[in-house]
Amino acid sequence: MRNARIYLFFSICLIAASCNNKKGADVSEIKLEISIDRFDRDLEGMKSEFGVRRSEANDLMEKAEGLRKKYTWFYDDYMEQMLSVGSPAEGPSYLNNLAAVLQNKDYLELKASVDQAFPDMSAQEEELNNAFKHVRYYYPKQKVPRLITFISGFAVQTPIGNDYIGIGLDMFLGKHGGKFYPALRQSIPQYIARRFTPEHITPRVVEAFVREEMFPEQDKDRSLLTKMVYNGKILYMMDSFMPEVADTLKIGYTEQQIQWCEENEGGIWAYLLENELLFNSDYMKIQKYLAEAPFTPGIGENSESAPKLGIWTGWQIVRKYMQENPDVTLQQLMVEKDAQKILTEAKYKPKM
């Protein structure tokens, strides 16, 4: 995919928000109107053209080129990397492959479920418009990406490419995905698939944008503490951009997992200190505290712990740092590279 970076970040069900960083900024005067382009609908419009007589093939090619012109980089990325039907430069051969996909029974069933789940995107446009107004509040010169919906074939949620963020609607079907998601459990675990609901669209788009367009992680950030603080800063920024969104949706926990973390916060921190993990840079040893999983191995009893506890703890450290340092702005926080300084000035000492 041409400069496209695909990132799968998941979350869980919508509940009342808990412990956001502060009251949301007043964005009422910021002028912005988010519109989501329905590539999945536009592509559907080509389907009736397949199977035309050879003499009419040029008309089909012209329509395909018109769609390519409208969606630019995304069109090529979608054809070559997501559907793998070939490059538009190949002419009729890639259109034949595309026709085979769009006329496939499984694709048609999936498309019907997408249409049922998302007759329009007005709710998501409103949510994303509010989120990106907050982006502009804190970063007035930040360019807002083009948002494009598509059907990924259960391959990707929110791919990022040149000037766009894609939204793979089949990865957010919720109850309409009931006939598909159970069959995917060998490749997509249930603890991830349960987060494939419409409520997750806005958090996943914002997270992908923040992580990849605004503040990508640096290769030199290798210690567990550095990674904890980096992820904590990302989540704190999501707090600022989506002040009314539940913490469960931001980090990908259930309500029960949030409660477990709050009840065991002191024990989590003690475990990390006692095992001298904060300054450990061994990927194989620290990854389990950062990775998606049903729980965090080694912490808690009976596999009841929440997953990626390093990320959750980093979030709490950053929140405490900003609480202890009210004069520090969001912009200053995000450019601060010294994770040890943030930890020290956070005075983070959760009770056992």
N, C-alpha and C positions, 0 to 999 in steps of 0.2 A: 504494500500500500504506500503510495507516494507520500513520504513524510507523515503518514498517518500512524498514530500510536494508539493501540487498542488497550483499553484498561477496563477490567471488570471489577466493579466495586458494588457490593450488595448491601442491603439493609433489611429491616423488618417492619412489622405492622404499625399503623398509625395509632398513637395514643396521646394523651395529654402531655404537653411538653414538660420536661423536668430539668431544672438547673441550667437554664441558658445563661450566657455570660452577662447580659444586661438587657434593659429595655431596648427594643429596636429603634434605630435611627429614624428620624422623620424624612421620608423620601417622597412626600406628597408633591414637592415642587420639581422633582426630577422628571424630565420629559423622555419617555421611552415607550415603545410599543413593540413587544415581542410578537412575532408571527412564526408559526411552525409550518414549514413546507411539507406537504404530504407526497413525498416521492412514491410511497407505496400505492397511492391512488393514481398518480400520473402514469406509473408503470403499468397499472391495470388497464389504462386506456389504450395501450399498445397491443394488448392480447387479442383483440378482435381483428387485428391486422395480420396475425400469423396464419399461415395456410393459404395466403393469397397466391394467385397465379404468378408465374415467373415474370410476366410482363408488368406486374404491379409491384415487383420487388423494390423498384427504385422509390416508390412512394413510402414503403415501409422504412427504407434506409433514411429517407428525409425526416420522417417522424422521429426515428431514433436519434438522429443528429440534432433535431430540435430539442429533444429531452436532454441530450448531452450538453448542449449549449446552455440550457437553463440551469443545470446542476453542476456543471464544470467539473472540478476535481472529484467531487463525490461520485459522479456517474462512473468515471473510470475506475475509482477505487472499488465501487460496488461490483461492477462487472468482473474485474480482474481478481480481486482479493476476497470478496465476500461470497459471491455466487460462483466464482471460478469458471465463468463461461467463456473467457477469453478477452482479448483486448479489442476495443472498438476499431482499432487500426486494421484488424483482420477482416473487416467487412462482413459479408454474408455469413461466414462460418460462425462468428460469435452470435449473430442473430438466430441462427438455427439452434445453437446451444441454449440461448435464452428462451426460445420458444418451448424447448423440451422441458425446461424448469417451470415456466409459468403455466404450462398445460398439465403438469404432473398432478395426480390425484392428491398426494400428500400436501403439496403446496396450496392447492385450491381449498382444502379443508382448513389449513392454517390461515389462509387469507380470510376465509369466512369468519373464523374466530377473532381475528384482528379487527375486522369491520364491526363485529358485534360488540367487542370490548371498547373500541374507540370510534364511535360514529363521528365524533369531532374531537378537537384537542383544546377546547375553550378553557377547561379547568386547568390544564397544564400550562397553557399560555398565560393565564392569570398568575399562577404560582411562579412561573419563571420570570415573568415581567417584574414581579415584586422582588424576586431574588436579585436580578440583574440591576434593578434600581439601587439596591443596596451596594452592589459592586461599584456602580458609578458614584454613589455617595462617598465611598472611601477612596476610590480610584477614578476620578473624573475623566481621565484620558484613556481608560481601559476600553479596548475594542470589544464589542459584544459579538459572539460568534453567530453564524447562521445555524439554525436548528432544522434538521431534516429527519423525517420519519421513514423507516424502511422495514422490511422483513428480512431477518438475518439467517433464518433456518437454525435458530437456537445457537448461534455462533458467538454473538457479541452484543453487549448492551449499549454502550456509549462510545463508539470509536471517534477519535479525534483526527481530523485531517487538515488540509490547508483551508483555513477560514470557516470550518464547519465542525459541529458536533452532531453525530448521528444518534438517533434514538431507535433502537431495535425493538419495535413494538411487541414482537412475539416473545420478548424476554420480560414483559410486564403485563401479562394477560390476566393475572389474578385468577378468579374463579372460572374464567373462560379458557384457561389453560389446563383444566383438569384432565382432559383426555390426552394431553401431550406430555406434561411434566413427569408423571409417574414412569413413563417409558424411557426417560432420560437419566434415570438415577445412576446408571453405571458411569456416565460421564459428568453429570451434574448432581452432586449429593443433595439430599432432601433439605439439609440445613441451609443450603444456598437457594435451592429452588423455591422454598417457602417465601422468599423475599421478592419473587417475581410478580409484583402487584403494581397497579397504576400509581399508588402513593409514593413509590420509590423513584419515579421518573425525575422529578425535580431535584431531590438530593443527589442522585447519581450524576446528573448532568452538571450540577454545580461542583460536586467533588472532582469529577474529571477535569473540569475547567480550571479549578484552583490548583490541582496537583500538576497538571501538564502544561497549561498555558501561562499561569501566573507564577507559581513557585515549585518547579520540579525539584525532586530530591537530588542532591549532589552525590556523585560516586564516592567522594571522600568521607561521607557520613556513614561510618561503619560500626561504631560502637552501639550497644543497645540503648544507652542513654540518649545518644544523638538521634537515633531513629525514633525513640519514644517522644522526644521533644518535637522533632519535625512533624510527626503525625499528630501530636497534640496541637501544634500550631495550625495545621490544616483544619482540624475539627473546630478549633476556636474561631477560625475564619468562617467556617460554615455556620457557627453560632451567630456571627455578626451579619452574615448575608441572609440567613434564614432564621430570624429570632423566634418565629412562631412554630417552627418545625420541631417535632419530638426528637429527643436524644436517640431514641431507638432507631429512628429512620436515618439519622446521621451516621451512627457507628455500626448498625446492623445487628443490634441485640433485640432479644425479646424483653418484655417488661420484667419477666422473672430474672433474666440475666443482669439487667440494670440493678435490680434490687439486691441480687447476690453480690455484685461489685460494691455497692454502697455499704452492705453489712460486713464485708470482708476487706475493705480498703486497707486497713492497718495491717492485716495479715498478708495481703498481696505485697505491700511495700517491704515488710519484714523479710519475706521470702527472697525478694530480689536482692536485698542488702546482705542477708546471711549467706547467700550463695554467690556473692561477689559477681553479680551479673551486669551491673550498670556499665562497666567499662570493658566488658567482654566484646570482642569483635569477631569471634568465631561464628560464622554464619550458621553452621549446623547446630550450634548450641543455643543461639538466640532467636532463630527464626520461629520457633514454636510459640514465642511470646508476641509475635507480630502477625502470624499467618491466620487465614480463615481456617476454621476447624469447628467441630461440635463443642469442644471445650479446650482449656489450656492444660496440657499434660503436666503432672507434678504438683499442681496447686489445687487445693480443695479435696473433698472426699466424694467417692462414688461418681466421678466424672460429672459433677454438678457445677463446676466452675464455668464462667463465661469464657469464650475464646479471646484470643489476641489481647491478653491482659496488659501487655506492654503498651499497646496503643491507648487503651482506656486510661491507664495510669499516667501516661504522658499528657493526655487531655486534662486530667485533674491538676497536674503540675502547672500547666500553662494557665489554666483558669485561676489557680492560686497565685501565680506570679502576677497576673494582671490585677487581681484583687489587692495584692500587697503593694502594687506600683500603679496607682490610678492615673498618674501623669503620663504613663507610657501609652502611645497610640497604637492602633492596630498596625499601621504602616511600620512603626519602629519595631514592634514585636516581630514582624515577618522578616525583617532584614537582620535581626540579631542572630549571629551565627554561633554564639557561645552557649552551648547547652548547659554546661556546668554553671555559668552565671545565672541562667534562668532558674535552674534547680536551687541554687543557693539563695537567690533573692526571693524565691517563692516561699521559702521557709515551710516547705512541705513536710509535715510530720503527722500523718493521719493516725488517729487513735486506734489501738488494738481492740 
